[in-house]
Amino acid sequence: MQKLSEDESYELVISESGAKLTAPNPLGVLHGLQTFLQLVETTTNGFAVPVVTIKDRPRFAWRGLLIDVGRHFIPLDVLKRNLDGMAGVKMNVLHWHLYDNEGFRVESKRFPKLQEAGSAGQYYTQAEIREFVAYAHDRGIRIVPEFEMPGHSRSLFAGYPELASGPGPYKIEPGGVDAVMDPTREETYKFIDKLIEEMAKLFPDDYFHIGGDEVNGSQWDANPKIQAFIHSHGMKSNQDLQAYFNQRLQKILNKHHKIMMGWDEVMHPNLPKSVVVQSWRGQQSLATAAQQGYRSLLSFGYYLDLIWPASRHYAVDPMSGAAASLNPEEKNRIIGGEACMWSEWVTPENIDSRIWPRNAAIAERLWSSPEEQDPDSMYTRLDKLSRQLEWLGLTHRSFMGPAFYRMAGTIDIAALRSLAEVVEPVKDYTRMNSLKTAWDFRSPLNRLVDIALPESDEARRLRDAVQTYIGSGYKDKAAEGQIRTRLAAWRDNDARLHPLLEQSFLLNELAPLSEDLSALGTAGLFALDYIDKSTPSPNSWRAQQLALVEQAKTPKADLLLMVVEPVQQLIERSAGHPQAP
């Protein structure tokens, strides 16, 4: 198996007569081959690559992607094509979050009720896991499993309720209690010991993630026996009890030759410094872990499920913020970072689009020099790489067509696609927080918010064209032409889309969004006319349009209309003799 400390460097020398790839080991060879493939161009005389010499090595040893299969089960064929994508951008760790409250996804022969009662029939057999680990290994990717302990364990208690701190009952259903293991019972540790012994044979990597985050202490607080245990052992809080649990857990993992990993909450003075801390809380927490002697990696800022643009992820660096002031020895303890794809809102159909191509921006941040900071340059490379990722079998764009056909119930989906191209799902946890009832992991994710891409290329291109137009002193006719073409298409799109909205229950919630887009197209065209004629727009008209802009900024159907701000710029610039900045 690959180790964390492997030399992944390579040298690629391409001359007019041939190409030579040199590396200390096969990992460097794999990375060099990916670079070579990215250089290949199709020309009139055949395939060609530039004459170039590249000496390359990763900045960080740990360049990971977490995929959560607990909330929603993701089949292995989908995971495999994501491994292919990871290899394409030189990521080397898949962090496999294998169970959560909503499902336990691994076959256990020793404790069969784990999958029988906790998976609704959706789990990976041990034979499938071995084959998947080998598939990843052939691509230079390590598989690090996560078995969440002591919290987020309702699916485990569905089969083994005696391990829980509360009475239950425990079922795989929405709105259930966020149950926690009972750390005071010796039977808990005997169970964990046997389970880890079995799982360690499936996952040969040195590292084993135990979660440890967001432990809900309400069950511990309500259990007199657990409270008595805390007081009798001189503990002051639930945090001390969790540290006791983690100490016991670390010894079990050490017995089975595994290095323990956990989220920020596992940090405690009583925990050995061999534990690796994964920070979801921020760079201050990352730096604190390094100062306390722990090796650590950053996930804060790399949560793909928050639907941030690639540029925002790209701007996050593990060595910035609080980590920048660490001494050299402490900095060496920061081993890399990990993108995270939590699966509350993903399905096998849309998961590729939630990961790619934005994950490639994070991969570059973890591989390349920190001086690489230009978002425009990044997007130029990302657009090209996105197409190459599709050649590897990823479906982050191609999945949209079949989804649109299904939603519309007709083959004429052009107007629906036009709307979808200028919207993005709401950000952060807005969608979860706006739910009027408990989140239901069984709900079909079949709305436009589940299909629309996390980042609108059309909106970005409009923003760029508007900036070019303004920057030219309103003289760049090519940029103006691009803007007018887009605005006219959006102005007319509502009339084309309306029949579809009326005939499909999956689409009728989009009517206000479509009307806003049409109104923005109209307003933007009028603003351009005023600018072209150097005629100030009337104050009353401008006030009316800016009120429309504010209305269009409001999320509708859990979607954001992403062309609002550049249209607002045009409206504002139409006031009185516009001048370039």
TIDOZA-317650 format. One record per residue (C-alpha): residue in three letters; x, y, z. Coordinates in steps of 0.001 Angstrom, whole numbers, padded with zeros to 6 digits, always signed. Layout:
residues N
alaXYZ
...
END
This chain:
residues 581
met+000000+000000+000000
gln+001033+003579-000605
lys+002256+005543+002380
leu+001713+009174+003314
ser+005436+009879+002919
glu+005781+008609-000678
asp+007869+010626-003130
glu+005308+011640-005789
ser+007628+013798-007887
tyr+008285+013315-011603
glu+010130+014881-014515
leu+008559+015053-017960
val+010834+015999-020872
ile+009140+016385-024274
ser+011360+017013-027295
glu+010635+017052-031015
ser+011602+013384-031221
gly+009833+011957-028185
ala+008828+012191-024529
lys+010587+010842-021468
leu+008966+010478-018061
thr+011146+009817-015016
ala+009971+009294-011423
pro+011247+007622-008239
asn+008218+005324-008054
pro+004950+004451-009846
leu+003007+007262-008139
gly+005165+009855-009853
val+004725+007992-013116
leu+000926+008118-012751
his+001014+011868-012061
gly+003349+012491-014974
leu+001092+010559-017334
gln-001871+012704-016265
thr+000138+015851-017012
phe+001092+014443-020428
leu-002561+013704-021234
gln-003537+017257-020297
leu-000973+018572-022806
val-002302+016605-025775
glu-003985+018697-028476
thr-005784+017633-031646
thr-004269+019268-034764
thr-004683+018974-038534
asn-001719+016581-038625
gly-002773+014419-035685
phe-002242+014589-031939
ala+000475+016927-030700
val+002116+018020-027453
pro+004355+021038-026856
val+008117+020780-026483
val+008511+021340-022770
thr+010351+020233-019632
ile+008330+019886-016432
lys+009767+019101-013006
asp+006858+018676-010638
arg+006060+017555-007116
pro+003077+018089-004792
arg+003102+020797-002172
phe+001128+018672+000314
ala+001267+014927+000901
trp-002455+014600+001750
arg-004771+015723-001066
gly-008132+014189-000356
leu-011806+014073-001179
leu-014428+012948+001337
ile-017553+011322-000051
asp-020394+010665+002382
val-022445+007584+001485
gly-024325+007462+004799
arg-027081+010017+004100
his-027571+008814+000516
phe-026109+005577-000808
ile-023798+006026-003815
pro-023216+002928-006006
leu-019676+001766-006701
asp-019743+002544-010417
val-020386+006207-009550
leu-017599+006175-006972
lys-015187+004574-009455
arg-015612+007296-012045
asn-014968+009829-009287
leu-011749+007971-008475
asp-010818+008362-012143
gly-011483+012097-011821
met-009361+012284-008670
ala-006474+010558-010445
gly-006872+013044-013295
val-006193+015967-010929
lys-003582+014099-008850
met-005607+013691-005651
asn-004426+010740-003601
val-006905+010042-000761
leu-010580+009073-000853
his-012019+009578+002619
trp-015021+007232+002637
his-017650+008309+005204
leu-019323+004913+005438
tyr-022130+005415+007888
asp-024216+008044+009596
asn-027613+008238+011278
glu-029362+007427+007981
gly-027488+004310+006959
phe-024708+001809+007725
arg-023140+000929+004360
val-020642-001893+005014
glu-021293-005606+005246
ser-020154-007068+008549
lys-020014-010836+008818
arg-019317-010612+012549
phe-022229-008214+013249
pro-024700-008830+010390
lys-027493-006802+011997
leu-025465-003682+011142
gln-026413-003948+007466
glu-029608-005944+007982
ala-031246-003360+010243
gly-029232-000259+009388
ser-028960+000001+005609
ala-032403-000547+004015
gly-030583-003041+001792
gln-028147-000438+000465
tyr-024622-001432+001462
tyr-021334-002659+000002
thr-020364-006292+000362
gln-016901-007109+001610
ala-015970-008496-001802
glu-017068-005236-003436
ile-015010-003219-000972
arg-011862-005236-001630
glu-012287-004785-005375
phe-012923-001044-004938
val-009833-000586-002752
ala-007759-002367-005421
tyr-009283-000143-008145
ala-008249+002946-006179
his-004776+001544-005494
asp-004163+001065-009226
arg-004817+004801-009637
gly-002517+005881-006819
ile-005386+006619-004417
arg-005551+005491-000803
ile-008924+004643+000765
val-009339+005910+004326
pro-012596+004671+005923
glu-014577+006673+008453
phe-016686+004873+011042
glu-018371+007630+013027
met-018017+007297+016836
pro-019487+008006+019313
gly-022163+010227+017683
his-024151+010095+014438
ser-024704+006400+015121
arg-028459+005811+014902
ser-028104+003346+012024
leu-025672+001282+014107
phe-028107+001214+017016
ala-030898-000039+014755
gly-029183-003411+014946
tyr-027436-003104+018294
pro-029475-000766+020541
glu-027694-001968+023671
leu-024668+000144+022675
ala-026606+003421+022836
ser-026746+005876+025718
gly-030538+006256+025467
pro-033423+003773+025405
gly-034427+004186+021738
pro-036157+002692+019824
tyr-033792+003208+016899
lys-034981+003097+013324
ile-033725+004360+009979
glu-036295+007082+009530
pro-036391+010888+009241
gly-036384+012987+012386
gly-034928+010299+014622
val-032780+011087+017627
asp-029077+011842+017053
ala-027993+008982+019280
val-024615+008515+020974
met-022694+005431+022101
asp-022465+004617+025796
pro-018764+005078+026678
thr-019206+003693+030197
arg-019973+000078+029223
glu-017159-002383+028601
glu-019410-004133+026080
thr-019128-001016+023887
tyr-015366-001409+023587
lys-015558-005161+023036
phe-017946-004516+020148
ile-015725-001780+018672
asp-012641-003963+019010
lys-014215-006806+017048
leu-015701-004463+014437
ile-012413-002646+013825
glu-010545-005930+013654
glu-012908-006988+010860
met-012874-003645+009046
ala-009088-003249+009288
lys-008713-006288+007044
leu-010908-004649+004385
phe-009056-001321+004489
pro-005274-001849+004451
asp-004352+001845+004667
asp-002488+002975+007786
tyr-005172+005537+008675
phe-008613+004935+010168
his-011043+007824+010747
ile-013355+007697+013770
gly-015299+010922+013189
gly-015779+012260+016690
asp-017559+015454+015636
glu-020815+017044+016749
val-021406+014701+019664
asn-024857+015459+021011
gly-024490+015215+024779
ser-028201+015244+025623
gln-028351+011463+026018
trp-025311+011515+028301
asp-026869+014319+030346
ala-030129+012395+030722
asn-028531+009097+031754
pro-027931+008911+035538
lys-025522+005986+035176
ile-023363+007916+032725
gln-023409+011028+034916
ala-022362+008916+037902
phe-019493+007500+035833
ile-018341+011020+034920
his-018282+012131+038574
ser-016708+008937+039914
his-013835+009250+037431
gly-013116+012877+038278
met-014351+014186+034935
lys-015720+017686+034643
ser-017748+017525+031442
asn-019023+015512+028515
gln-015894+016608+026656
asp-013813+014736+029226
leu-016011+011676+028744
gln-015501+011841+024992
ala-011738+012145+025543
tyr-011891+009007+027710
phe-013783+007234+024917
asn-011228+008399+022341
gln-008341+007203+024493
arg-009881+003743+024662
leu-010609+003862+020940
gln-007057+004919+020075
lys-005652+001928+021939
ile-007960-000403+020020
leu-006866+001115+016715
asn-003215+000892+017727
lys-003722-002777+018571
his-004928-003316+014987
his-002015-001297+013551
lys-004082+001738+012580
ile-003385+005454+013028
met-006415+007266+014428
met-007913+010272+012654
gly-010726+012481+013904
trp-012371+015864+013454
asp-011457+018926+015563
glu-013420+017756+018582
val-011058+014854+019295
met-008278+017231+020393
his-007626+016776+024100
pro-004501+016945+026287
asn-004900+013260+027163
leu-004893+012060+023536
pro-001610+010787+022006
lys+000094+013049+019458
ser+000013+010248+016884
val-003646+011109+016207
val-004312+013131+013029
val-006777+016030+013411
gln-009002+017046+010487
ser-010228+020619+010857
trp-013746+021559+009761
arg-013876+024536+012123
gly-011250+026725+010518
gln-007591+027610+010165
gln-007317+028684+013806
ser-008313+025172+014871
leu-005878+023736+012318
ala-003059+025867+013705
thr-003952+025003+017305
ala-003718+021293+016489
ala-000275+021810+014943
gln+000866+023866+017962
gln-000262+021098+020295
gly+001821+018551+018401
tyr-000818+016932+016200
arg-000499+016400+012487
ser-003494+018084+010885
leu-005261+018734+007607
leu-007757+021373+006517
ser-011316+020865+005299
phe-012738+024226+006352
gly-013235+026199+003147
tyr-013362+023035+001047
tyr-016955+021933+001750
leu-018272+021324-001768
asp-021817+020798-000483
leu-021990+024496+000495
ile-022202+025291-003257
trp-019479+027943-003213
pro-017874+029038-006506
ala-014551+027459-007455
ser-012792+030795-006936
arg-013784+030897-003258
his-012414+027394-002617
tyr-009307+028291-004621
ala-008607+031243-002329
val-008424+029004+000778
asp-004902+027862+001645
pro-004005+025500+004518
met-000995+027663+005334
ser-002814+031011+005432
gly-004597+032698+008330
ala-003520+031467+011735
ala-001238+028838+010187
ala+000927+031528+008561
ser+002454+032471+011920
leu+003435+028927+012908
asn+007100+028042+013265
pro+008671+025664+010698
glu+008283+022580+012885
glu+004588+023331+013441
lys+004011+024044+009748
asn+005445+020634+008902
arg+002629+019077+010912
ile+000045+020439+008438
ile-000036+017580+005955
gly-002622+018867+003469
gly-006328+019224+002963
glu-009518+017498+001950
ala-012554+018547-000034
cys-015810+017297+001498
met-018945+016110-000288
trp-021614+015593+002350
ser-024629+013929+000809
glu-027771+015478+002317
trp-028720+016812-001134
val-027001+014426-003544
thr-028042+011359-005504
pro-026103+009039-007815
glu-027450+011210-010641
asn-026230+014626-009509
ile-023229+013880-007273
asp-020671+014341-010068
ser-021957+017869-010659
arg-021622+018699-006958
ile-017982+017581-006946
trp-016701+018527-010401
pro-015158+020607-011774
arg-014869+022727-008592
asn-012931+019985-006820
ala-010147+020433-009381
ala-009565+023980-008075
ile-009007+022537-004589
ala-006731+019856-006053
glu-004591+022574-007630
arg-004433+024522-004386
leu-003119+021410-002589
trp-000634+020467-005332
ser+000700+023733-006720
ser+002633+026714-005427
pro+000777+029110-003093
glu+001768+031908-005481
glu-000768+030567-008003
gln-003661+032861-007090
asp-005176+034295-010301
pro-008857+033218-010454
asp-009194+034212-014120
ser-006300+031960-015062
met-007766+029214-012884
tyr-011142+029407-014637
thr-009477+029243-018063
arg-007787+025983-017080
leu-010874+024717-015273
asp-013102+025113-018343
lys-010728+022986-020408
leu-010224+020433-017642
ser-013979+020079-017195
arg-014259+018716-020725
gln-011355+016341-020115
leu-013055+015046-016973
glu-016106+014185-019057
trp-013871+012088-021321
leu-012960+010101-018190
gly-016635+009224-017755
leu-017780+011840-015250
thr-021323+013101-015847
his-021204+016523-014167
arg-022688+018174-017255
ser-024153+015387-019364
phe-026582+014293-016629
met-028587+017494-017070
gly-030220+016627-020417
pro-031983+013442-019247
ala-032994+015210-016025
phe-034550+018085-017976
tyr-036461+015696-020245
arg-037866+013924-017205
met-038875+017142-015463
ala-040471+018709-018547
gly-042182+015605-019908
thr-041337+016770-023428
ile-038368+016827-025795
asp-038356+020620-026158
ile-036178+021612-023211
ala-034246+024544-024714
ala-036064+027204-022670
leu-035698+025184-019452
arg-031982+024758-020104
ser-031618+028513-020688
leu-033119+029247-017281
ala-031079+026513-015597
glu-027847+027929-017010
val-028239+031248-015138
val-029308+029981-011710
glu-027458+028335-008844
pro-028697+026506-005736
val-028781+028591-002557
lys-025531+028580-000577
asp-024283+027295+002761
tyr-027075+025688+004837
thr-029850+027954+003555
arg-031834+025119+002005
met-031728+022976+005144
asn-032593+025932+007379
ser-035595+026890+005231
leu-037292+023492+005579
lys-040709+023690+007191
thr-040596+020046+008311
ala-037809+017671+009332
trp-035291+016880+006615
asp-036315+013607+004971
phe-033453+011668+003383
arg-036020+009559+001485
ser-037456+012554-000400
pro-036904+012478-004167
leu-034358+015081-005179
asn-036057+015934-008476
arg-036402+019729-008513
leu-034379+022190-010563
val-032371+023040-007443
asp-031145+019429-007552
ile-030123+019695-011206
ala-028817+023268-011604
leu-025035+023454-011443
pro-023315+024946-008379
glu-021690+027605-010540
ser-023217+029334-013562
asp-020732+029702-016418
glu-023223+031912-018288
ala-023439+034351-015386
arg-019645+034468-015097
arg-019336+035187-018822
leu-021903+037994-018549
arg-020000+039500-015610
asp-016763+039352-017616
ala-018381+040933-020689
val-019924+043755-018612
gln-016574+044458-016944
thr-014845+044518-020340
tyr-017518+046833-021749
ile-017346+049251-018815
gly-013549+049130-018756
ser-013410+050106-022438
gly-015325+053296-021771
tyr-018373+051666-023388
lys-016568+051397-026721
asp-015963+047622-026951
lys-018638+046637-029466
ala-017788+042927-029307
ala-018443+042873-025571
glu-021612+044918-026026
gly-022783+042484-028697
gln-022265+039527-026348
ile-024226+041306-023630
arg-027113+042218-025958
thr-027373+038682-027339
arg-027665+037209-023875
leu-030089+039834-022572
ala-032373+039470-025598
ala-032451+035686-025231
trp-033356+035964-021544
arg-035999+038629-022241
asp-037752+036259-024655
asn-037210+033047-022700
asp-040199+033362-020377
ala-042695+033226-023238
arg-041028+030053-024523
leu-040781+028434-021094
his-044230+029249-019762
pro-046090+026359-021466
leu-043656+023886-019856
leu-044110+025460-016437
glu-047864+025057-016670
gln-047830+021408-017743
ser-045279+019977-015261
phe-045746+019942-011492
leu-041958+019680-011192
leu-041524+023032-012934
asn-044412+025294-011916
glu-042473+026639-008897
leu-040066+028247-011391
ala-042580+030756-012834
pro-041486+033743-010650
leu-037829+033014-011425
ser-038514+032918-015161
glu-040436+036195-014996
asp-037561+037855-013111
leu-035081+036727-015780
ser-037248+038150-018545
ala-037624+041465-016735
leu-033861+041672-016168
gly-033231+041056-019857
thr-035595+043891-020772
ala-034097+046278-018205
gly-030547+045498-019274
leu-031308+046184-022933
phe-032910+049540-022117
ala-029894+050430-019972
leu-027558+049649-022875
asp-029650+051875-025157
tyr-029345+054789-022739
ile-025572+054227-022464
asp-025133+053977-026240
lys-026951+057267-026789
ser-025152+058960-023869
thr-028621+059849-022629
pro-029141+059660-018868
ser-031891+057262-017902
pro-034842+058881-016085
asn-034611+058701-012310
ser-038081+057188-012062
trp-037242+054442-014568
arg-033977+053660-012841
ala-035631+053473-009415
gln-038272+051124-010794
gln-035644+048846-012377
leu-033469+048782-009281
ala-036522+047756-007242
leu-036993+044893-009705
val-033329+043997-009231
glu-033787+043748-005467
gln-036793+041498-005988
ala-034775+039299-008355
lys-032064+038850-005714
thr-034506+037009-003440
pro-034133+033200-003644
lys-037028+031421-005322
ala-037531+027649-005430
asp-034224+027446-003475
leu-032442+028995-006457
leu-030485+032217-006985
leu-030629+034168-010242
met-026944+034818-010896
val-027183+037480-013628
val-028721+040100-011342
glu-025580+042013-010345
pro-024148+042645-013853
val-027574+043859-015002
gln-027700+046096-011940
gln-024331+047546-012953
leu-025691+048443-016399
ile-028777+050090-014889
glu-026654+052135-012479
arg-024214+053111-015266
ser-027103+054393-017364
ala-027463+057361-015002
gly-025980+060506-016501
his-022976+060601-018914
pro-021375+057280-017987
gln-017623+057262-017894
ala-015174+054397-017641
pro-013619+053997-014193
END
